[in-house]
Amino acid sequence: MNDVILRVEDLTISTSGRDDPPPVRGVDFTVRRGEIVGIVGESGSGKTLTSLGIARLLPHGLSLDATTLEFDGHDLIGGSDRELRRLLGTQMAMVFQDPMSSLNPARKIGKQMVEAVREHRGLSKSAARELAVRSLEDVYITEPEKRLWQYPHELSGGMRQRVMIAMGLMSEPSLIVADEPTTALDVTVQAQVMQLLCDLNDRSGSAVLLISHNISLLSEVCDRIIVMFRGRIVEDLTTSKLLAGPDHPYTQALMRAVPDLATDRTKALETIADTEFDLEEPARA
Amino acid sequence: MLELKAIDVTYPGPPPFTAVRHVDLTVASGTTVGLVGESGSGKSTIARAAIGLTPVTSGTVTLDGKDVTNPRGRTLRELRRTAQLVFQDPYASLNPRMEIAMAVQEAVSVASGERIGSAHCVRRATELLDRTGVPRAAMIRYPHQLSGGQLQRVSIARALATEATMLILDEVTASLDVSVQARILNLLRELQRDLDISMLYISHDLSVVRYLTDHLYVMRHGEIVEEGSSDVVFGSPQHEYTRTLLAAVPTMGGNRWRSRREHASVPPLSEEAERAAPVTPPADSVEAPTPVPRGTR
């Protein structure tokens, strides 16, 4: 079996019909089976578009081009829509920042979970329901039978995000793509969701591609971290290399810009002096 | 000095919701005080109650010894001059059709009584924008042409226009990129140093609060659960909740969640923590359209 679950070579995402530089340019990286890889970047770095591109979920007006875009040995560019749908629907799980916008507010949790898995795996209603209950248990939701009868708004933000993860897990994906899954959550709930992703990775061996603006968070959970700036990868390094000291000045600056609980209070924070990496300027004209 | 004594704030129902219960909080002159807590803990309600934007149900608010509880008329106008609130979303508190320089001149004008465009307003507005690090070129631009960090600098400049001695900063860096956040935090440090100004810094980000504040209050479910000098609270937190909160903050290479079995520093998933979060967020944890203090617009 191939060791690599996701291979991306020279991925470029362009805005059609405009002269702007492509928001994602020449991105290369791979994710191995069972690996947890992080993508970190500030706004406009292209981290979210990269993840949407991989899942072939780019919004209209954006086009994707790559030398290679392979998931589990399957070509994601040449394949038919039908093939893509089957492959991505079952093998790749997406978790977004705002679970409320991915869940249908007017339908009960159970109905949505069962529908998704029946669509992709052709299970009977009762088998799908059983699987839904088991998946909710997997993400540590208590009284799962009761939850199936609740609407999304009846759950807290952390619980909704766990339902989203449970939905993704029902199809036993080999890759979970999570784009800022905890940004809208409180730190204590964030800790629980991170714990959960790590446990799942441990138990089922699903690889995780975790996208975040928080480099400290990624350094806690990832094997490897990809640093993006303005549509390009500036550094792709192991977490131990990151902790030992990254090579790229932008990565270094990013690490120093975030105060942590040990930052010296008597000194000003180091900011990114290099104007090439200045996000505050130039102003949008 | 800002003093909140036994403050209760209940939002009218139905059903009525008590967002803040019996809170005592003091910001001594010239100090920066942090207020941390998770969504719905009542942080923003305190910010608003302190300057009369949200009525206090019981208790008293005093500023420099003067009673400013539920201020009206003259008291309110004076309070607007001495205490200013800066919000998370600077775009929402600026007039999209007004040039940056004008927006700041307007605030200067309200504070000084001089006309917009007068020599005083022009000079003072330029001074303030220079002070907060807004580039000269940005002064003749409109809000949508500036970056989030620049807009937040403009908001701070406007708050300083009244020569306020008390700044309440409510999640002012929450929507900024980390590199821009670092610069705004440095600006706030400079203001602490150069101006005789007190700050109440409200945030859910404990690392930022620890970096910026002398004294700290931790809130949960509308109550203060712990209070003390920042060094002491961060160094040896007494309350269980403060410890939980601190343990959850991601740190460089903390590696807690990957190796859970070896050292479980994060409490295991429990329904407890979830139940703590109200199913429907209380009114004040939802981003409300940002009201602008009357005196500043």
Interface residues (C-beta under 8 A of the other chain):
Chain A: I36 E42 S43 Y140 T142 H153 E154 L155 S156 G157 G158 M159 D186 V187 T188 V189 Q190 A191 Q192 M194 Q195 L196 L197 C198 D199 H213 N214 I215 S216 L217 S219 E220 V221 T239 L242 L243 A253 L254 M255 A257 V258 P259 D260 L261 A262 T263 R265 A268 L269 E270 T271 I272 F277 D278 L279 E280 E281 A283 R284 A285
Chain B: E38 S39 P135 A137 A138 R141 H144 Q145 L146 S147 G149 Q150 D177 V178 S179 V180 Q181 A182 R183 L185 N186 R189 H204 L206 S207 V208 R210 Y211 L212 F234 T244 L245 L246 A247 A248 V249 P250 T251 M252 G253 G254 N255 R256 W257 R258 R260 V266 L269 E271 A273 E274 A277 P278 V279 T280
